[in-house]
Amino acid sequence: MHERIDLAIRIGRPRNQTHVRRQLCPIRGLVVAAPSYLDHSDPITRPRDLEGHNCLGYRGPTEIWRFRDGQRIETRGTFHADNGDALRHAALAGLGLVYLPSFLLADDVRTERLTPVLSDYVHPGSSLFAVYPESRHLSPKVRAMIDWLVEEFVPDPAWDRGLSVEGLQPGTQYLRR
């Protein structure tokens, strides 16, 4: 973070230890597919079941998806993109499964255009942080922004509120069709 920046919002733990970081909320992942894909495919009840499915990914035709308890599954797919929205649209078109942050998928899950799977296995994910330079006195504008961010995001971000996907919390279940 450049010294002239008052405040940054970052996904994942910031590396620069000289800055103050305030954890705002979890960034949770969901494994989802369109109902049309799931209706014509083998059931997915555990991560290993992904080996027979078209898994759409960021890094290329093969990708490692991480799950709870350290499970790592090498997935394969016929479509990959370096953009979460492109992957989301491919899943909506019924091309396969995606593993993306809930902030990209929440509206589609709410409207049942995408169906979560593997709720008991999904990795808890990362976190959203407010990051700012260490200083004895925060400016009123930065303090006000941090206060607003805390109000908006703690304990759960707006995109997760009202989701019928309780599995976003460890030990609970996702909505099932």
C-alpha positions in Angstrom: 0.0 0.0 0.0 1.5 3.4 -1.0 2.0 5.9 1.8 -0.4 8.4 0.2 -3.4 6.1 0.5 -5.6 6.7 3.5 -7.4 3.4 3.4 -7.5 0.2 1.3 -9.9 -2.7 1.2 -8.2 -6.0 0.6 -9.2 -9.7 0.3 -6.8 -11.9 2.2 -4.4 -11.1 5.0 -2.3 -8.1 4.0 1.4 -8.9 3.8 2.7 -5.5 5.0 3.0 -5.7 8.8 3.6 -2.0 9.2 -0.1 -1.2 8.4 -3.0 -1.6 10.6 -5.6 -4.1 9.4 -9.1 -4.5 10.6 -10.9 -7.7 9.7 -14.3 -6.8 8.3 -16.0 -10.1 7.3 -15.4 -13.5 5.9 -15.1 -14.1 2.1 -16.7 -17.4 1.7 -16.5 -19.8 -1.3 -19.4 -21.7 -2.8 -19.3 -24.6 -5.2 -22.3 -24.2 -7.5 -23.9 -25.3 -10.7 -27.0 -24.5 -12.7 -29.9 -26.9 -12.0 -29.8 -27.9 -15.7 -26.2 -29.2 -15.2 -27.0 -31.0 -11.9 -30.2 -32.6 -13.4 -28.1 -34.4 -16.0 -25.1 -35.4 -14.0 -24.0 -37.8 -11.3 -24.7 -36.8 -7.7 -22.1 -34.7 -5.9 -21.9 -35.7 -2.3 -18.2 -35.4 -1.5 -15.2 -33.6 -3.0 -13.9 -36.7 -4.8 -17.1 -36.8 -6.8 -15.9 -33.7 -8.7 -13.4 -35.9 -10.6 -16.1 -36.9 -13.0 -17.5 -33.4 -13.5 -16.7 -30.4 -15.7 -15.2 -28.0 -13.2 -14.7 -24.5 -14.6 -11.6 -22.7 -13.3 -9.3 -19.8 -13.3 -6.0 -21.4 -14.0 -6.6 -23.6 -17.0 -8.1 -27.0 -17.8 -6.8 -28.4 -14.5 -7.0 -26.8 -11.1 -6.8 -27.7 -7.4 -9.9 -27.0 -5.3 -9.3 -26.9 -1.5 -11.8 -28.1 1.0 -12.1 -28.5 4.7 -9.8 -30.8 6.6 -7.1 -30.2 4.0 -8.7 -32.1 1.2 -7.3 -31.0 -2.2 -9.0 -32.2 -5.4 -7.6 -31.8 -8.8 -10.4 -30.7 -11.0 -10.7 -30.7 -14.8 -12.9 -28.6 -17.0 -13.5 -27.5 -20.6 -13.8 -23.8 -19.8 -11.4 -21.5 -17.9 -11.2 -17.7 -17.5 -9.3 -15.3 -15.4 -12.5 -13.5 -14.5 -15.0 -14.6 -11.9 -18.0 -13.1 -13.7 -17.1 -15.0 -16.9 -16.9 -18.3 -14.8 -20.3 -17.4 -13.2 -21.9 -16.9 -16.6 -20.5 -20.2 -17.8 -22.0 -21.9 -14.8 -25.3 -20.2 -15.4 -25.3 -21.5 -18.9 -25.0 -25.0 -17.5 -21.4 -25.7 -18.6 -20.3 -27.0 -15.2 -19.4 -26.3 -11.6 -17.6 -23.3 -10.3 -16.0 -22.6 -6.9 -16.2 -18.8 -6.4 -16.7 -16.2 -3.6 -20.3 -15.9 -2.4 -20.3 -12.2 -3.3 -20.3 -13.2 -7.0 -22.9 -15.9 -6.5 -25.3 -14.8 -3.8 -28.1 -13.3 -6.1 -28.0 -16.4 -8.3 -28.3 -18.7 -5.3 -31.2 -16.6 -3.9 -33.1 -16.9 -7.1 -32.1 -20.6 -7.6 -30.4 -20.0 -10.9 -27.4 -21.7 -9.2 -27.5 -24.5 -6.7 -24.8 -24.9 -4.0 -23.2 -28.4 -3.6 -20.7 -29.8 -1.1 -21.8 -27.5 1.7 -20.3 -29.7 4.4 -16.9 -29.5 2.7 -16.4 -26.0 1.4 -13.3 -24.3 2.8 -14.0 -21.4 5.1 -12.3 -19.0 2.7 -10.5 -15.8 3.3 -11.4 -12.4 4.9 -12.0 -8.8 3.8 -9.8 -6.3 5.6 -9.7 -2.5 5.9 -6.0 -1.6 5.8 -4.5 1.8 6.6 -1.1 3.2 7.5 -0.1 3.1 11.2 -0.8 6.4 12.7 -1.5 7.8 16.2 -4.4 9.9 14.8 -6.7 8.8 12.1 -8.3 11.5 10.1 -12.1 12.0 10.7 -12.9 10.8 7.2 -10.9 7.6 7.6 -12.4 6.9 11.0 -15.9 7.5 9.6 -15.2 5.2 6.7 -13.9 2.4 8.9 -17.0 2.9 11.2 -19.3 2.6 8.2 -17.5 -0.5 6.9 -17.7 -2.2 10.3 -21.4 -1.4 10.4 -22.0 -2.8 6.9 -19.8 -5.9 7.0 -19.6 -7.1 10.6 -20.4 -9.9 11.4 -21.7 -10.8 7.9 -21.4 -8.9 4.6 -24.6 -7.7 2.9 -24.2 -10.1 0.0 -24.5 -13.1 2.5 -27.4 -11.6 4.4 -30.8 -13.3 3.7 -29.2 -16.1 1.8 -30.9 -19.4 2.4 -27.4 -20.9 2.4 -26.7 -21.4 6.0 -23.6 -23.5 5.2 -21.7 -20.3 4.8 -20.9 -20.8 8.5 -18.8 -23.7 9.6 -20.8 -26.8 10.6 -24.1 -25.8 9.0 -25.8 -26.9 5.7 -26.3 -25.3 2.4 -29.7 -25.0 0.7 -30.4 -28.2 -1.1 -32.7 -28.8 -4.0 
